[in-house]
Amino acid sequence: MADTEVNIYADSRTYYSTGNNNSYDLSNVSRFRSFATSSMSKKPGHKEVARRRRASHDEVTKPRKFLIDVEETKRQILEQEDTDGDNQITIHDMGPKTLPVGTLDSGGHRKYEIRGTYMISNLLQELALAEEHGRKHIILDEARLNENPVKRLSRMIKTNFWDGLTRRIDAEGLEIICADPKNRTADHSPRIYIPYNEDEQYHYYTNLAETRPHLNLQVEKLPKEITPEYVKSINDRPGILALAMQKHVDIQGNITLKGVPFIVPGGRFNEMYGWDSYFETLGLVLDNRVEMAKGMVDNFVYQITHYGKILNANRSYYLTRSQPPFLTDMAIKVYEHLTEEPEEKKKWLEITIRAAIKEYYTIWMSPPRYDPITGLSRFYPTGLGIPPETEASHFDHVILPYAKKLGLSIKEYVAKYQSLEISEPGLDEYFLHDRAVRESGHDTTYRFEKRCAHLATIDLNSLLYKYEVDISEIIRLIFNNQFEYNGIIETSSTWSERALLRKKRIDKYLWNEEKSLYYDYDTSKKEQSVYESVTAYWALWAGCASHEQAENLVKISLPKFEVLGGLVSGTEESRGTIALDRPNRQWDYPFGWAPHQIMAWRGLENYGYMTEARRLAYRWLLTITKSFVDFNGVVPEKYDVVTLNHLLKVEYGNVGTDFKFVPREGFGWMNASYQVGLSYLTHHMERALGTCTSPEVFFKNREVKLPPMEYKGSIDLEESKNHEESKNHEESKNQEESKF
């Protein structure tokens, strides 16, 4: 045996193709059985005897390794443990949660029991990965099965999930990116739309369509002026929108084009989204994937240049909608990590900030999004008709009363409304606000229902304040207070004055001194909304709150949003009563989302509230880690943060939960929130997180106690370790807790 070692925690491609799994002679290993007698071979009347853990005959002084038949062991796990048949091993499965496998030192003869949901689900995941790399038999380190879940999840995000979410629009990536689960038209042909002045790209894709006829690729050029009427006219033939490409020399020495890669959120969201991309970029930078992060910014610059805005996402039906703007901070985060020469970095930043200034002027400070009375901005897209990306029956309850009035079926009414045979101002107004909700990124919530386009929100105006501050600082520090835009010299003072003016307007219209909270302002009714949203803390992220306002937000208002698993989107009182005719909305109580957590952590940090930021980060990461441990490595789109539950009965379900054997993507901004959140934890907080210690237990010695919250208890993640190891670990954990 050539004992070629490889990092135990290497990515699956490396682990299963190098080291022992490459050099060890496994040709005769099929005679070894890596599991106990199959339940299929039990004799009638066989009485199941409770299994007792047997002592190992292998050396206990060195790390344990197993010799495993991949196909048979996988079959055994699914047959014995996957009692609900979902190809995952979770706490809902009712199997014995113990499986004997053969040790390497004994040649597979002696058995060691893998015990507990976490280790058995990890074994299933490792077998699926080994199978993917063509392995029929493997040598598997026990350390990969009982790995600290915090380390395992962070490692999987860094080495697996980002790769699983990476897309490119070119010959290699087109088939994957063109797939659109949201397309419910009769035309499912792969289609790409090219900007009117991108002749080189148009030639590239038309040539691709000709040379690869099996793709059935349709290539269309967009007009110079992209109007709402035009966008509506192509809703029956949706397609992907082209993004940035770079010249590339192929292996034959020919110059061709290659798509600039980007990250998608995951699941049915198989395109580049607006505000998702900002949070994904934060995670990419932390994981040292700076080139990918830079590509995300470059693709945004391309969108502003060719489509006039950062899009909701790069599908044709999103052409009239933007999303919350984060480009300046995104650019700064990437710029700080670039390794190019100073002048090259400066040139890149110049191009990016010029695009951000264009977006600021033409989108957010222009009608209809800009409100001239308050001087604040709103989410106010310009589309027409019914948003086509929703489920077919999504708006039936809205359309039904109008259809009944005319004696039409819903289908007949929709056809006539879409073709303008029927004019209905009430529906026009409804869909205006619905599109605005989607532009806000918070689709859907009772906070915005039937009024979103009229609201000057605290989130949007905090982001624009940050644009103004960032651009001012960049012009002053990087460009010597001279920045040319469209023939005009932009100065730092001009942008800082804009920021000060916006702060005054935010204080006037959005801040409520009596309630110590920021609220949205209804520009139509000329009054503050009464909905309490956690996006109030975006003002701390942007830095537009005074220290007194920040103190009130933390001491008076934070308890309204802080629950067991982190920050809830809005208060229960604001959401209102839930009933059959008034169902839960996914951006309301009791749901929590990654962007809200990250923005609050950063905001609290900005104002010196690190204790609160760390506490909230721990709560959120506990929510993620607990599901990861109990449910086969799942990392979903969102959570019920009141009950720490990801199995949600809410509109759109929960993306990221439907996979077989092993998670391959997680979910974009959820992955990022885990990596960002870990940067807030102290060492002993991370240790406690690794054992899924309840926040109420961990923070029991803190000065300010919150009301008690229900928690189902910690999980023993190391059932395979002996009693002495468990005892030592518990003592160590208690010592760490006492330090906080």
HELIX and SHEET records of a PDB file:
HELIX    1   1 SER A   12  TYR A   15  1                                   4    
HELIX    2   2 ASN A   20  SER A   23  1                                   4    
HELIX    3   3 VAL A   29  ARG A   31  5                                   3    
HELIX    4   4 SER A   39  SER A   41  5                                   3    
HELIX    5   5 VAL A   70  GLU A   81  1                                  12    
HELIX    6   6 THR A  117  GLU A  132  1                                  16    
HELIX    7   7 GLU A  142  ARG A  144  5                                   3    
HELIX    8   8 PRO A  149  MET A  156  1                                   8    
HELIX    9   9 ILE A  157  PHE A  161  3                                   5    
HELIX   10  10 TRP A  162  GLY A  164  1                                   3    
HELIX   11  11 LEU A  174  CYS A  178  1                                   5    
HELIX   12  12 ASP A  199  THR A  211  1                                  13    
HELIX   13  13 PRO A  213  LEU A  215  5                                   3    
HELIX   14  14 PRO A  228  SER A  233  1                                   6    
HELIX   15  15 GLY A  274  LEU A  286  1                                  13    
HELIX   16  16 VAL A  290  TYR A  307  1                                  18    
HELIX   17  17 SER A  316  TYR A  318  5                                   3    
HELIX   18  18 LEU A  327  TYR A  335  1                                   9    
HELIX   19  19 PRO A  342  GLU A  359  1                                  18    
HELIX   20  20 TYR A  360  TRP A  364  3                                   5    
HELIX   21  21 ASP A  396  LYS A  405  1                                  10    
HELIX   22  22 ILE A  410  GLN A  418  1                                   9    
HELIX   23  23 PRO A  425  SER A  440  1                                  16    
HELIX   24  24 CYS A  452  HIS A  454  5                                   3    
HELIX   25  25 ILE A  458  LEU A  477  1                                  20    
HELIX   26  26 SER A  492  TYR A  509  1                                  18    
HELIX   27  27 VAL A  534  TYR A  537  5                                   4    
HELIX   28  28 TRP A  538  ALA A  542  1                                   5    
HELIX   29  29 HIS A  547  ASN A  552  1                                   6    
HELIX   30  30 LEU A  553  SER A  557  3                                   5    
HELIX   31  31 LEU A  558  PHE A  561  1                                   4    
HELIX   32  32 GLU A  572  ARG A  575  1                                   4    
HELIX   33  33 ALA A  594  ASN A  606  1                                  13    
HELIX   34  34 MET A  610  ASP A  630  1                                  21    
HELIX   35  35 GLY A  668  LEU A  678  1                                  11    
HELIX   36  36 HIS A  683  GLY A  690  1                                   8    
HELIX   37  37 PRO A  695  PHE A  698  1                                   4    
HELIX   38  38 HIS A  723  LYS A  739  1                                  17    
SHEET    1   A 2 LYS A  65  ASP A  69  0                                        
SHEET    2   A 2 HIS A 137  ASP A 141 -1                                        
SHEET    1   B 2 THR A  98  GLY A 102  0                                        
SHEET    2   B 2 LYS A 111  ARG A 115 -1                                        
SHEET    1   C 2 THR A 166  ARG A 167  0                                        
SHEET    2   C 2 PHE A 262  ILE A 263 -1                                        
SHEET    1   D 3 GLN A 218  LYS A 221  0                                        
SHEET    2   D 3 ARG A 191  ILE A 194  1                                        
SHEET    3   D 3 ILE A 240  LEU A 241  1                                        
SHEET    1   E 2 MET A 245  VAL A 249  0                                        
SHEET    2   E 2 ILE A 255  GLY A 259 -1                                        
SHEET    1   F 2 TYR A 370  ASP A 371  0                                        
SHEET    2   F 2 LEU A 376  SER A 377 -1                                        
SHEET    1   G 3 LEU A 455  ALA A 456  0                                        
SHEET    2   G 3 TYR A 521  ASP A 522 -1                                        
SHEET    3   G 3 GLU A 527  GLN A 528 -1                                        
SHEET    1   H 2 PHE A 483  TYR A 485  0                                        
SHEET    2   H 2 ILE A 488  GLU A 490 -1                                        
SHEET    1   I 2 TRP A 511  ASN A 512  0                                        
SHEET    2   I 2 LEU A 517  TYR A 518 -1                                        
SHEET    1   J 2 GLU A 562  VAL A 563  0                                        
SHEET    2   J 2 GLY A 566  LEU A 567 -1                                        
SHEET    1   K 2 PHE A 591  GLY A 592  0                                        
SHEET    2   K 2 TYR A 639  ASP A 640 -1                                        
END                                                                             
